[in-house]
Amino acid sequence: MGKTQEEIVKEMQQVVAQMVLDDLEENPEMANEYFDCDCCGKEKSLAGSIQYDKYRLCNDCVLLAETGFALKKFKTIQDLIDAMEDKRLEEECAFIKADEERQSKSENN
């Protein structure tokens, strides 16, 4: 008998959490290394991230990807990237707004 969706999700959570620990054990410097996730658009830690084809995904998005693959919600990483387009745009807009606010404050000082 196959695993339930809940069992699959719990298993994926454990695997992905372990990936962060393994990366940090192998290279503690990763705790201070960040990148912009190609999936969610957020600046995230390099620890626990994975390169899928041409996309670098943060640990949170790796969990979404691996769970989605295991549950057969999508077949390719491009399916997830496409589904997360709105989230990436929200992050980009938030970054631009914050940057404009910083520039405005520095001009007023």
KOLSE-168772 format. One record per residue (C-alpha): x, y, z; residue number from 1. Coordinates in steps of 0.5 Angstrom, whole numbers, plus 500, padded with zeros to 3 digits. Each point is the difference from the previous one (the first is absolute). Layout:
REM residues N
<atom><X>X</X><Y>Y</Y><Z>Z</Z><num>NUM</num></atom>
...
REM end
This chain:
REM residues 109
<atom><X>500</X><Y>500</Y><Z>500</Z><num>1</num></atom>
<atom><X>503</X><Y>507</Y><Z>498</Z><num>2</num></atom>
<atom><X>501</X><Y>506</Y><Z>505</Z><num>3</num></atom>
<atom><X>495</X><Y>505</Y><Z>502</Z><num>4</num></atom>
<atom><X>501</X><Y>507</Y><Z>497</Z><num>5</num></atom>
<atom><X>501</X><Y>502</Y><Z>508</Z><num>6</num></atom>
<atom><X>505</X><Y>495</Y><Z>500</Z><num>7</num></atom>
<atom><X>504</X><Y>502</Y><Z>494</Z><num>8</num></atom>
<atom><X>499</X><Y>507</Y><Z>502</Z><num>9</num></atom>
<atom><X>503</X><Y>499</Y><Z>507</Z><num>10</num></atom>
<atom><X>506</X><Y>495</Y><Z>497</Z><num>11</num></atom>
<atom><X>502</X><Y>506</Y><Z>495</Z><num>12</num></atom>
<atom><X>500</X><Y>505</Y><Z>505</Z><num>13</num></atom>
<atom><X>505</X><Y>496</Y><Z>504</Z><num>14</num></atom>
<atom><X>504</X><Y>499</Y><Z>494</Z><num>15</num></atom>
<atom><X>500</X><Y>507</Y><Z>498</Z><num>16</num></atom>
<atom><X>502</X><Y>502</Y><Z>507</Z><num>17</num></atom>
<atom><X>506</X><Y>495</Y><Z>500</Z><num>18</num></atom>
<atom><X>502</X><Y>503</Y><Z>494</Z><num>19</num></atom>
<atom><X>501</X><Y>507</Y><Z>504</Z><num>20</num></atom>
<atom><X>504</X><Y>496</Y><Z>505</Z><num>21</num></atom>
<atom><X>504</X><Y>496</Y><Z>496</Z><num>22</num></atom>
<atom><X>502</X><Y>506</Y><Z>496</Z><num>23</num></atom>
<atom><X>502</X><Y>504</Y><Z>506</Z><num>24</num></atom>
<atom><X>504</X><Y>494</Y><Z>503</Z><num>25</num></atom>
<atom><X>504</X><Y>500</Y><Z>493</Z><num>26</num></atom>
<atom><X>501</X><Y>507</Y><Z>499</Z><num>27</num></atom>
<atom><X>498</X><Y>505</Y><Z>506</Z><num>28</num></atom>
<atom><X>501</X><Y>506</Y><Z>496</Z><num>29</num></atom>
<atom><X>494</X><Y>499</Y><Z>497</Z><num>30</num></atom>
<atom><X>496</X><Y>502</Y><Z>506</Z><num>31</num></atom>
<atom><X>502</X><Y>507</Y><Z>497</Z><num>32</num></atom>
<atom><X>500</X><Y>499</Y><Z>493</Z><num>33</num></atom>
<atom><X>493</X><Y>503</Y><Z>496</Z><num>34</num></atom>
<atom><X>497</X><Y>500</Y><Z>493</Z><num>35</num></atom>
<atom><X>493</X><Y>502</Y><Z>497</Z><num>36</num></atom>
<atom><X>496</X><Y>493</Y><Z>499</Z><num>37</num></atom>
<atom><X>498</X><Y>499</Y><Z>493</Z><num>38</num></atom>
<atom><X>493</X><Y>498</Y><Z>502</Z><num>39</num></atom>
<atom><X>498</X><Y>504</Y><Z>506</Z><num>40</num></atom>
<atom><X>504</X><Y>506</Y><Z>499</Z><num>41</num></atom>
<atom><X>502</X><Y>501</Y><Z>507</Z><num>42</num></atom>
<atom><X>507</X><Y>501</Y><Z>502</Z><num>43</num></atom>
<atom><X>502</X><Y>493</Y><Z>504</Z><num>44</num></atom>
<atom><X>506</X><Y>496</Y><Z>503</Z><num>45</num></atom>
<atom><X>504</X><Y>496</Y><Z>495</Z><num>46</num></atom>
<atom><X>499</X><Y>494</Y><Z>505</Z><num>47</num></atom>
<atom><X>495</X><Y>495</Y><Z>498</Z><num>48</num></atom>
<atom><X>499</X><Y>503</Y><Z>493</Z><num>49</num></atom>
<atom><X>501</X><Y>496</Y><Z>494</Z><num>50</num></atom>
<atom><X>501</X><Y>502</Y><Z>492</Z><num>51</num></atom>
<atom><X>494</X><Y>497</Y><Z>496</Z><num>52</num></atom>
<atom><X>502</X><Y>501</Y><Z>493</Z><num>53</num></atom>
<atom><X>501</X><Y>507</Y><Z>499</Z><num>54</num></atom>
<atom><X>497</X><Y>502</Y><Z>507</Z><num>55</num></atom>
<atom><X>503</X><Y>500</Y><Z>507</Z><num>56</num></atom>
<atom><X>494</X><Y>499</Y><Z>505</Z><num>57</num></atom>
<atom><X>501</X><Y>502</Y><Z>507</Z><num>58</num></atom>
<atom><X>498</X><Y>495</Y><Z>505</Z><num>59</num></atom>
<atom><X>493</X><Y>502</Y><Z>501</Z><num>60</num></atom>
<atom><X>499</X><Y>499</Y><Z>493</Z><num>61</num></atom>
<atom><X>504</X><Y>493</Y><Z>499</Z><num>62</num></atom>
<atom><X>495</X><Y>498</Y><Z>505</Z><num>63</num></atom>
<atom><X>494</X><Y>502</Y><Z>496</Z><num>64</num></atom>
<atom><X>503</X><Y>497</Y><Z>494</Z><num>65</num></atom>
<atom><X>502</X><Y>493</Y><Z>503</Z><num>66</num></atom>
<atom><X>493</X><Y>500</Y><Z>503</Z><num>67</num></atom>
<atom><X>497</X><Y>502</Y><Z>493</Z><num>68</num></atom>
<atom><X>504</X><Y>494</Y><Z>497</Z><num>69</num></atom>
<atom><X>498</X><Y>495</Y><Z>505</Z><num>70</num></atom>
<atom><X>493</X><Y>502</Y><Z>500</Z><num>71</num></atom>
<atom><X>500</X><Y>500</Y><Z>492</Z><num>72</num></atom>
<atom><X>497</X><Y>507</Y><Z>500</Z><num>73</num></atom>
<atom><X>505</X><Y>502</Y><Z>495</Z><num>74</num></atom>
<atom><X>505</X><Y>497</Y><Z>495</Z><num>75</num></atom>
<atom><X>506</X><Y>505</Y><Z>499</Z><num>76</num></atom>
<atom><X>503</X><Y>505</Y><Z>504</Z><num>77</num></atom>
<atom><X>497</X><Y>505</Y><Z>495</Z><num>78</num></atom>
<atom><X>493</X><Y>499</Y><Z>502</Z><num>79</num></atom>
<atom><X>502</X><Y>502</Y><Z>507</Z><num>80</num></atom>
<atom><X>504</X><Y>506</Y><Z>498</Z><num>81</num></atom>
<atom><X>494</X><Y>502</Y><Z>495</Z><num>82</num></atom>
<atom><X>495</X><Y>499</Y><Z>506</Z><num>83</num></atom>
<atom><X>504</X><Y>505</Y><Z>505</Z><num>84</num></atom>
<atom><X>500</X><Y>505</Y><Z>495</Z><num>85</num></atom>
<atom><X>496</X><Y>505</Y><Z>504</Z><num>86</num></atom>
<atom><X>504</X><Y>499</Y><Z>506</Z><num>87</num></atom>
<atom><X>506</X><Y>502</Y><Z>497</Z><num>88</num></atom>
<atom><X>497</X><Y>506</Y><Z>497</Z><num>89</num></atom>
<atom><X>497</X><Y>502</Y><Z>507</Z><num>90</num></atom>
<atom><X>508</X><Y>499</Y><Z>503</Z><num>91</num></atom>
<atom><X>503</X><Y>504</Y><Z>494</Z><num>92</num></atom>
<atom><X>494</X><Y>506</Y><Z>501</Z><num>93</num></atom>
<atom><X>502</X><Y>500</Y><Z>508</Z><num>94</num></atom>
<atom><X>507</X><Y>500</Y><Z>499</Z><num>95</num></atom>
<atom><X>499</X><Y>506</Y><Z>495</Z><num>96</num></atom>
<atom><X>496</X><Y>504</Y><Z>505</Z><num>97</num></atom>
<atom><X>505</X><Y>499</Y><Z>506</Z><num>98</num></atom>
<atom><X>505</X><Y>502</Y><Z>495</Z><num>99</num></atom>
<atom><X>497</X><Y>506</Y><Z>498</Z><num>100</num></atom>
<atom><X>498</X><Y>502</Y><Z>508</Z><num>101</num></atom>
<atom><X>507</X><Y>499</Y><Z>502</Z><num>102</num></atom>
<atom><X>503</X><Y>505</Y><Z>494</Z><num>103</num></atom>
<atom><X>494</X><Y>505</Y><Z>502</Z><num>104</num></atom>
<atom><X>503</X><Y>499</Y><Z>507</Z><num>105</num></atom>
<atom><X>507</X><Y>501</Y><Z>499</Z><num>106</num></atom>
<atom><X>498</X><Y>506</Y><Z>495</Z><num>107</num></atom>
<atom><X>496</X><Y>503</Y><Z>506</Z><num>108</num></atom>
<atom><X>506</X><Y>500</Y><Z>505</Z><num>109</num></atom>
REM end
